[in-house]
Amino acid sequence: MPNSALTLQNALKHCAVPIAKILNDLSPSEVAKILADWPLWARPDQLPNEVCDTNASWKTWLMLGGRGAGKTRAGSEWIRYNALGLEPVATLPAKRIALIGPTLGEVRSVMVEGVSGLLGVHPKSQMPKFISSQNKLVWPNGSIAQLFSAEEPDSLRGPQFDLAWCDELAKWRYLNETWDMLQFGLRMGENPRVLVTTTPRPVALLKQLLEDKQNLVSRASTYDNKAFLAASFLKEIDRQYAGTRLGRQEINGELITDNPEALFSRDVIEKLRVKKPPVLERIVVAVDPPITSKKASNACGIVCAGLAKDGRAYVLDDATVQKAKPLAWAKKAIALYEVREADVLVVEVNQGGEMVSTILNEVDASVPVKSVHATRGKHLRAEPVAALYEQGRVCHVGAFPALEDEMCAFEQTTKHGRKSPDRVDALVWALTELLLKPRNSKPRISFL
């Protein structure tokens, strides 16, 4: 059977009559029906390969794409067709569905209420009811979709599903734990299935899924969806990132492995990842403040790490904030200090000088603040910390996608000056304090 989207696109391309004229000649109900026919409009990569063969044996469909490539719309439509049992995608309704994203907030704001989310793609007659207090969607036919966060893997213990839609899987903090709990719950219906929509990052699980020949894989770049994106956006990302490793990942949707010249290695980070830390002897929160809080300013890097008796440092949190005013990031840093029962706030004062310490004192004068000055360039400061990773002396507790992306793109950002590696700066200060400087006082033992 020919692809209906290609058939429609070719027909419109060679049609002498404007599409507006065609639609004007139709009744409102006919127009609504055409607009709601997703297989008619979708690109080939936005439909599973066996879209007309609902008895196909695949279990996981990986949709890898760049930013703005139309992944969310495809995911929402796939859920709509399955929840309602609409052909050619489904023959029977999926009664229980899991919607999983990096956080509950992102599941709601992107997958449910977003422009291309579930509430945005349904015609009025098919519209599910969103019960926010229960984190679930209920369709008129009784099908239910439950919202889950990858920050809480254990929330997937117990429920069972016909289907699951996993969004931005490559940035899940507890990736393996969440994925494993989901697999145990996919036990309803004749052929439980999962759709994964994500901009690819070289995380171990994604590599494993791509290597499984039974899984479906479709790919799309940002440019494939250019008809629905601002021309100025496309021009700017092309100017800044075309041809770069970051551009290949975030625009083309390519899975980019380690740069052999990179200071930090994803493979090393992955090997040293742990689920929880041991008892920690010392905990610090490091802050790399921005110069200003204006839109174009850098982020405020905030990283928490602890030191254990085994001589290893454990990265606990990346609480970095974007475009925050001084009082806002100060409160965030001190709140993390209090939650983690840290020993000290380590703050770089090159940019703000004494003002930085003054702001922190205004929030809570009882918090000990250690001011540090950068006397060498970012790369020179990071080199001994990268060596600690190579020596197996730093472990990440869970995953920190944004921090780890910044670490592995460190050469590119410092060389071209496109963006200050604020998360890495904070990480470097935290690990330097814990592992590269002698301590004169006896550490206070904290239990997490």
N, C-alpha and C positions, 0 to 999 in steps of 0.2 A: 504494500500500500504506500503511495507517495506521501511524504510528509505534508500535512495540511497547512502548516505555517509557511513552508516554502511555496506551496501552491498558491496561497493567498498573496504572498509577497510578490511573486512573479506576475500574478494576474493584475495587481495594482500597479506594478511597474510599467506594464505594457497597456494599461487601460487608458483610453483617450478621455474618459469621463472622470472628472474630479471625484475623489472619495466623498467629499461633502455633499455633492449632488446625489450620489448613490444613497447616502444615509438619509438625505432629506426626502427621498421618495419612499422611505420605509416608515411603517408605523412605529410609535414609541416602544411597543412590546417587541417588535422585530429587531429594533436597534439594540435594546437591552439584551436580547438573547444572543445577538452576534458579539457584543462586547463582553459577555460573560463566558463565551466559548474559548477557554484558555488554549486548548490545542490548536485552535485556528490562528492565534496570534503569537504563540510562543516560538522562540528560536529552537532549533533542534537540541542545543545543549541544555535547554530548560525543561526537557522531557526525558524520562528514562528511555533507554534504547528500545525496550520492549513495550512502549506505551500502548500498543495495540494487542499485546499478548499478556493478559493479566495472569496467566498461569506460569509465567516464566519463574525460574527457581532462584533468582538473585535475592539476597537478603539486605545488602547495604549498597546504597547509591551515594557515591561521593561526587558532589558538585563543587568543583574548585574554581574560584573566580577572583578577579581583581576587585578593588573597591568600586562599588556602584555598578557591578556587572549584571545585576538583576537576580541575584541569588535569593534574596528575601521574597521577592514576588513569586519566583518559581516554587519556593518552599510553601508559601501560603496557599498557592493554587493546588499544589499536590495534596496538602492536608484537606482543602475544601472538597476536592473530588473524592478523596477516600472517605471522609466523614459522611458525605452524602451518598456514597456508592454510585458515583456518576461514571458512565463509560465515556471514553475508552480506557480511562485510568483504573477504574474499579468496577466490580460487578455487584458487590455487597458493601454496605457501610461498615467502616471500622468503628467499633463501639467505644474503645478505650485508646486514647492517644496521649503520648508524652511529648511535651514541648520543653526542650532543655536548652539553656543558654548559659553564658558565663556567670550571670547574676540574675536574680529574679527581676530586678529593675530593667535589665536589658531584654529579658524575655517579654516583659509587658510593653516596654516602649518601642521595641523593634518588631518582634514576632507577632504581637497581638494588636497594638494600637498604632503602629507605624504607618507611614503612607502606603507601603506595600505589604503591611501586615494583614492578619486574618480578618480583622473587622473592615479593612479597606477593600478587600477583593470580593466579598460576598454580595450578590444582589440582595435587595431588601427581603425578598421572599425566603431566602436561604440563610439569612443572618443568624449566627449563633448569639446567645446571650452571654455576656462576660460578667461573671460573678466575682468581682475583685476580692471580696472578703474571703473567698474560698480558693482563690487562684485557679479558677477553672472556667472553661467555655462549655456551654451546653447548646447543642443544635436542636432544631425543631423535631428531628427524628429520634432524639434521645442520645445521640453520640456525645461523648464527653472528652475534652482535652484538658489535661492537668498541667500546670506550670511548675517547672522545677529549676533549681539553680545548681550549677556545677560546683558551687562552693559548699554544697551540702549533699554529698553522695549518699548518705544514709537515708535521705528523704525518699530515695527510690527503692528502699527495702519494703517489701510487702505488696505495693501496687503491681498490677499486671496489665499488659497492653497488646493491642494489635499492631500499632504503628508508633514510630517516634520520629520527631524532627529535631535534629541536633544542630544548632546554629553556632557558628564561629568556634567549632570544636578545638581548633589549634590554639585558642587562647584560654581554654578552661584551666583553672588553677589545679583542681584535683582531677586531672584528665583520666588517668587509668582507673582510679577508684570509681568515678562516676560512670565511665563506660562499662565497667564490669557489672555494677549494680543494674544498669539498664539491660544488659544481656540476659540476666536472670529473670527480668520482668517481661521480656518479649515472649510470652507463652500463650497468647490468645489468637483465635482465628486459625485459618488454614496455612497462612504463610506470613508470619510477622516480619515487618520490614522497617528499615531505618533510612532516613534521608539525612545526609550530612552536608550542610552548606557552610563553606568556610574559605577565607583567604588562607592559602597554605603557608604553614611554617614548618620547618624541619623537626617536628617532634616525633618521637619514636612510634607512637600509636598510629599516626597518620601514615608514616612510612610502611608500617605493617599492613594497614588496610589497602594501600595502593599495590602492595605486592601480592595480595590475595586475588587470584584470577577470577574468582567467582563474583567479585564485587563489580558494580558498574561504576564507570568514571566518566564524567563530562567536564569540560573546561571552557572557560570564557574569560576574556580580558575586559577591562574597563571600556575599551574602545568599541567592543561589540554592542554595548548599550548606549552609544553616544547620542542616539536620537532622543534619549530621555535625560541627558545630562547637560549642564550649562557649558556653553562653548568656552567661556573664560576659565572654567575649572579644568577642562581638557587641555587647554593651551598652557596653563600654568604647570600642571603635573608633567606635561610633556617637556616643558622647558627645564624643570628642576630634576626630574627623575628618569627620563627616557634613557635606556641603555645601562642604568646603574643596577646593582644587585637588588637594592631596595625597590626600584621601579619594576624590575622583572617579577618580584614577589607580589608587590601591592597593586600593580597595574595589570601585568600580564597573567597573574595567578600561577606563576611557576613555583615549583617546590625547589628552593635554592638551598643547597647544602653548604657546609662550612667553607669559608674562604681560607685557603691554606696560609695566607699571610695575616689572618686575623689574630689579634692579641688574645681573644677569648674563644673557646671552642664549645660548640653546642654538644658535641659528643661527650666532652669532659663534664659539662654541667649535668647532662642526662645521667651519666654513670654515678654521680654523687648526690642525686636527688633522693630525699627521704620523706617519709610520711609525717614523722614527728621527731622533735629533737630530744636528746637525753637531758638530764638535769644540767642547767646552765649555771656557771659560776659568775658570769658577768654579762650584762646586757647593755647595749648602747643604742641610741637613736641618733643618726647622723643627718644633718640638714645642709643642703646646698641652696641657699636663698637666691631668688632672681634679683636682677637689678631693679626692675619696676614690676607693676601689676598690669601693665598695658597689654593689649591684645597680642602684640608682636613680641612680647617679652618671653624669656625662657620659663620653663616650669620650675617649681620649687621641689628639688629632689629630697625625698624623705625616706630613709631606709633604716630598718631595725635589724640588728644582728646580735647573736649571743655567742659566748665562748664556753665550751664544755671541758670537762676534765680530760677528755681524750686529746686535747690540743687542737681540736677542730673548731672552726667558726661556723655558725648556722644562721643563714639568712632567713629571717622570720617574716618580714613584711616589706612591701613596697607601697608606701602611702603617698607617693608623689602627687602633687596637685598642680593643675594648669591654671595660669592666669589668675592666681589668688592674690588678694591684697595681703600686706604683711601681717595684719592681725589674724587673718584667716589661716594662713599657713602656720603661724605660731601656735594657734590653738590646736591645729591638727597634729603638729609635732608633739606638743605637750600631752595631748590626749593619748597618743600612742605610747609616750613615755610612761604615763600612769597605768595604762592597760597592761603593758608588758613588765611593769615594775622595774624599769630600767635604772641603771646607775648614774647615767650622765647623758646630756645632750651635747653632741659634738657638732659645732656649727662653724662653717667657713665664713670668715668675715672680710674677705678681700673686697667684696662689692659694697656691703653696707656698713662696714666698720663697727663702731660702738653702737650704732643704731640697732643692729640686729640683736645684740644682747639686751638692749633697753626694751625692745618690743617683747622679747620673751619674758623679761622680768615683770612687765606690765600684766601679762597673763597669769604668771605664777612665779613670784620671786623666790620661792623655796626650791625650785628646780635647779640643780647644779648644771651650769653651762660651761663647756670647755671651748674656747675660741681657737680656731686653727687658721693658719695663713698658707696660701698656696705660693710657694717660692719657686716651683718648677712647673713646666707645662703639663697639661692633662695626660699626655701619653707617658711621660716619664713617671708621673705619680701612679699611673695604672699598671705599669710593667711589673713591679714587685707583687701587686695583688693578683695579676694574671698568673704569676709564678706559683702563688699559693694554691690556685685552682689546679694547676698541673701537678702539684705535689699531693693533691688529694686532701687539702686542709680546709676546704670550704664546701659546705653542703647547702643546697637550697631545700627548704621545708615546703613542699608543694611546688607549684610552678608560678613564675612571674613573667608572663609573656612579654609585656612591654619592656621590662628591665632586661630580659634576656635578648630580645631583639636589639636593644640599644647596645648591649655588650658586644654582640656579634657583628654589629655595623659600626663599631667604634672607629676603625681606621677610616672609613668613608666619611663619617661625620666630622672627625677632627681634621682630616686632610682638606676637605672642601668647605668646612665652616658653615654647612647648611643649617645645622641645629646643634645647640650645645647639649652634650650627653649628660643631662642633669641627674638622671637616675644613677648612672655609672659613677658620677662624681660623689654622690652621697654614699654609694656602696664602697667606693675606695676609701673615703674617710672613716666609715664604720669598721672596715676590715683592717685598716692601718692602725686604728686605735686598739683593736682587739689582739692583733697578731704581730704587728711590726714595731710596736713601741713598748719599752719596758714599763711595768707598773710599779709604782712606789708604795702603794697601799694595799692592804689585804682586801680581796674582793668580797663583796657581799653575795651570798648564795641566794638565787631566786629559783623558785619552782614554777613551771608553766602548767 
